[in-house]
Amino acid sequence: MQFTKAHATGNDFVLLADPAGQMDLDHGFVTAVCDRHLGVGADGLIRAVPAHLMAKGRRLLDEHSMTSTVDAPVWFMDYVNSDGSMAQMCGNAVRALVHFLVAEGLVTLTEGDELPIMTRSGLRAVRRVEEGYAVGMGVWSFIDPEMAAEQASDSLVKAASEAEPRPALSISMGNPHTVVALPDDAALNRLSLTSAPTVEPTPPHGTNVEFVVPGSPLVQDGIGHVRMRVHERGVGETLSCGTGACAAAAATRVWAADEGVDAWKVATAGGELTVSFAARQDGAEEVTLAGPATIVFTGELVP
């Protein structure tokens, strides 16, 4: 079985092309491949499969009145976390997938062109840009709108290295995130994220946790700046998280509402991402995530 290893700002993935929809990615297979000592090593495994060969993909095709065929497939991102659990959405994974499809000659995408990608969180449009790929991430929202509106926080989060819990704000990007503000880089650097932080109350399906430090100054030349570390559910601490970067920027905008900044640079351990917000007529905000993707190596999995 041929595979490709790729990363997007340090979030790394094993990618498989399955144009006939014949691969069986069971729990044991995924965890073995993603094991960093006994396998290839990755935050997750992505199977590129035509949408019409997936039940979820067929529903999305019908919903968007789109057609996927053998000769002109719409690609579905079948993404599984390193622990074998299903992942709903990952902005870094989408960029890595599209870069893989281009490298494999499965799609053609020149700068400025756009490609639809189906995910478990819905349709995502990916545009090739100078810095890599820009992904339309959909609308962000509060997980608990009532409590968030009242207090700009809806939960308490405690990392293992911290003596006391801190207030946090939970954001949905098609998957759940809980964002915690820290006072400075020293507080961010000393965090221990070897175990999952406790979140009270925990969102119904668990949550990813982002710890963020606003830039000083927060806004430079009309662009907001924030630094973050992330603990991803089903994975652990990762060098980056695309949906997490979007959630971090969204939460910081809530806390600094008077700034009114729509473009953000989010610094992760694996590199910098650009997050932008655009208001819709209904008052909701569309989020776009842009950043690079890199192929590391290709190889063959031997039974």
C-alpha positions, 0 to 999 in steps of 0.5 A, a space after each residue: 500500500 503506497 502512502 505519503 507523509 505530509 504536514 501542515 504547520 507541523 500537524 502531520 498526516 499519513 495520506 492514502 489515495 483510494 479512488 476505488 473506495 476499497 480500503 478498510 481503515 479499521 481501528 488497529 490499522 490506523 493506530 499502528 500506522 500512526 504510532 510514532 515508534 512502531 509505525 510511520 508516525 502521525 497525528 492522523 490518517 487521511 484517506 482520499 476517496 471519491 465522495 459518491 463512494 461514502 454514505 456521508 459524501 453522497 448526502 453532501 453531494 445531494 445537499 449541494 446538488 453536486 455530481 461525483 463520478 469515476 472520471 470527475 470525482 469530488 474528493 471526500 476527506 476520510 480523516 481518522 485521529 491517531 487513536 482511531 477515533 473519527 475526526 470531524 474537521 481539521 483545517 490543516 488536514 484539508 490543506 495537506 489533503 489538497 496538496 497530496 491530491 495535486 502531487 499525485 496528479 489526482 487534481 489540477 489546481 493553479 494559483 487562484 483556482 478553487 477545489 471543493 472538498 467534502 468533510 464530515 463537517 460539510 463542504 469546504 472550498 479550498 483555493 490555491 494562494 501564494 502562501 499555500 492553500 486557503 480553506 473556507 472553514 464555514 461559520 464559527 459559533 459559540 457552543 453555549 451561546 447564552 452563557 458566552 454572551 453573558 460572561 465571555 466564558 462558559 467553562 473552567 479549564 485546568 492543565 495538569 501543570 496549573 494550580 488553579 483552573 482558568 475561565 475559557 470560551 467554547 467555540 464550534 468550528 464544525 468541531 468543538 474547541 475550548 479557548 483559554 487566555 493566558 497572561 504571557 509567554 512564560 505562562 504558555 511555555 510552562 504548560 504541561 499538556 502531556 495529559 488532557 486538560 480538564 474542562 468543566 462543563 465538558 462539551 457533549 462530544 468532548 473538546 480540543 483545548 487551545 491556550 492562547 497569549 494575545 500579541 503585545 501589541 494585540 494589533 499591528 498594521 490592522 492585523 491581530 496577533 496571537 500565539 497558541 498551544 493546543 491539546 487535540 482530543 484523540 491525539 494529545 498536544 500537536 504542533 498546530 491545529 487549523 480549526 483550533 487556530 480559527 477558534 483561538 482567533 474567534 475567542 480573542 476577537 470576542 474578548 477584544 471586541 472593541 478592536 474590530 479586527 478581521 485578519 489574524 496571524 496565529 503563531 503555533 509551534 509548527 508555523 504561522 497561520 492566517 485566519 480571516 473573518 467575513 460578516 454575512 447578511 444574517 450576522 454570522 461570520 465566515 472564517 477562512 484559514 490560510 497556510 502552507 502544506 508540505 510533503 515529507 516523503 512517500 513510501 510503502 506499507 508492508 503487511 
